[in-house]
């Protein structure tokens, strides 16, 4: 299940946004360098242990380095299996940055 950047951008930065963007890359911040603006870093390897900290009223949008990596898919499966509304960001971070969409340093 993928969601388009167009849908996510509609409410990016809005306090009432239905979306929470999760950066599920397992790398340290030095390797990441940047993330989608407003994303919450929650590595895929730790996600299952932090589900109780997430709001079931929100829709989670997970992303990894690029669409060829599997962490986004693993995170999506964890969230959906736990009863959350969730999507994987189409194009992942690589696609987001390729379109010059908002990012921030980590």
Buried (B, 14 or more C-beta within 10 A) or exposed (E): EEBEBEBBBEEBEEEEBEBBBBBBBBBEEEEBEBBBEBBBBBBBEEBEEEBEEBEEEBBBBBBBBBBEBEBBBBBBBBBBEBEBBBBBBBBBBBBBBEEEBEBEEB
